[in-house]
Structure formats: structure tokens, C-alpha cells
Amino acid sequence: MRFRSLGSGSTGNATLVEARSGDTVTRVLVDCGFSLRELETRLLREQLVPAELSAIFITHEHGDHVGCALTLARKHRVPLWMSRGTWRALGAPDMPELIHFARDEALIDVGHLQLQPYTVPHDAQEPLQICFTDGRMKLGVLTDVGVATEHLLSHLQNCNAMLLECNHDGELLANSRYPESLKRRIAGRLGHLSNDISARILAACVHAGLRDVVAAHLSEQNNRPALALNALTESASGFGVKLMAADALSGSDWIEVRA
């Protein structure tokens, strides 16, 4: 199993997860927060076209995550998974052969991958984040969440790799030009993770088998890759974890999920 971010930030988010067995490949796209043309361009960089996707999983209805998902699914007949709350927030689109409903802790089998959705606190209708396993390795994905709950921490245990939101630095956000209402939303319990909270999440999940952590969804205005990685470094100290930050334009390199 391997994964890569195709782009991560306030302008758009998409993560590709892939598992191979023999000559067959399963590819699941987590979120689709770009225009169809832009997403096709980013897939083409990996020598892929949308029709080669096995499924799309949408975490919630915000534009930087849902993007072109409905258009892509219709055009290329790609199965689309989301919560019923997300579906309703999108206007309850009538796509009976393509839309499938996900819910907290209900396992989803897609080819060589098993998807493990879990609920998180965020200002959306029924947001879900997700873990993946190929039967041997485990990948945890956590973005767009305001606070760490025992529920989400329980789902992120024993990951071999993580894509972890580090949205903002508290001081940069407090001193930004954002309106006070927006600052409160971002820093609130239904908002986004600060570097410090992300570091505490990592400290609660780090173990000898965790090899790679990608800091994701960094605010271009209120964070810096160095600040995010510095915050995570102490939590990962002594465990041999490789830390990196995803970029809004280029995402990340492919990362093999390994023990």
C-alpha cells in the first residue's frame, strides 16, 4: 500500500491511496477538492486518468474537499462514498448507482483495500475521516477537525503512516488579518487543528511501527511548513518517524506504507 497527496491546503485537497496484488491495482481518492480539469491534470502527472480510480471517498461537503466529485463520478462512472449528512448537504443528488453511504465504524471493502471511516468534530453535517488497511499495513487520515477526541484517537492507533492536519500556528492565526469571527471558527472545537494540538495527537498515537507522518492542510496565511514540522518533531522523537509537509500545489511524493 502507498499514498500521496495530490494537493493539500485551503484551496483544495485530494489524497490518492493505492494497493496492488499481482496485476490488479485498487486506487481510492480521498476528497476531490479541485475543478475537474485541475484534478485530471494532477492525476495525469501520475500517468493516471479518473476512470482508473476504484472509488472516491468524500470526508465532508466543504468545497475544498468535495470539489468536482459529483461531476467526476458521473462522467467516469466512479463509485462515490460519503455520509448521508454530506449527501444531504450537497442537495441529495440522485445518483443511485454511484453514491454509497458511509457511516462511523462501518467497514468498506474496495478491492484490495478496507476503508475504516470514523466521525470527527468539524463544522459540517456529518463529517468522516478515514483509515485504510490492506490487511498488513494501516494508514490513518485526519484533516478538518477542531479537537482531539478519544474516539478519533482510538481509530488512529497502530498506524504505520499518517496524513495529519497541521492547519495553523496559534500565534500566526491570532495576529492575522482574518476577522475575529473567522479566527474563532478556525481555532474552535469544530474548526481546524493547530500545530500544537496535532503534536499532541501524534504523541498519543506514536509507536515503534509508525514510519511516516505527512503534515497536511497547512494554511498558506497562518502556518509555515517549518513551524508544523517543528511542532511534530518532539512528539516523534526517538521513534524514527519520517516527517514531511504536503504542499498545496504539489502535494507530496509517493509514500510506501511500511512497518
C-alpha positions, 0 to 999 in steps of 0.5 A: 500500500502507498499514498500521496497527496495530490494537493493539500491546503485551503484551496483544495485537497485530494489524497490518492491511496493505492494497493496492488496484488499481482496485476490488479491495482485498487486506487481510492481518492480521498476528497476531490477538492479541485475543478475537474480539469485541475484534478485530471491534470494532477492525476495525469502527472501520475500517468493516471486518468479518473476512470482508473480510480476504484472509488472516491471517498468524500470526508465532508461537503466543504468545497475544498474537499468535495470539489468536482466529485459529483461531476467526476463520478458521473462522467467516469462512472466512479463509485462515490462514498460519503455520509448521508449528512454530506449527501444531504448537504450537497442537495441529495443528488440522485445518483443511485448507482454511484453514491454509497453511504458511509457511516462511523465504524462501518467497514468498506471493502474496495478491492484490495483495500478496507476503508475504516471511516470514523466521525470527527468534530468539524463544522459540517453535517456529518463529517468522516475521516478515514483509515485504510488497511490492506490487511498488513499495513494501516494508514490513518487520515485526519484533516478538518477537525477542531479537537482531539477526541478519544474516539478519533484517537482510538481509530488512529492507533497502530498506524504505520503512516499518517496524513495529519492536519497541521492547519495553523500556528496559534500565534500566526492565526491570532495576529492575522488579518482574518476577522475575529469571527473567522479566527474563532471558527478556525481555532474552535472545537469544530474548526481546524487543528493547530500545530500544537494540538496535532503534536499532541495527537501524534504523541498519543498515537506514536509507536515503534511501527509508525514510519511516516507522518505527512503534515497536511492542510497547512494554511498558506496565511497562518502556518509555515511548513517549518513551524508544523514540522517543528511542532511534530518533531518532539512528539516523534522523537526517538521513534524514527518517524519520517516527517514531511509537509504536503504542499498545496500545489504539489502535494507530496511524493509517493509514500510506501506504507511500511512497518 
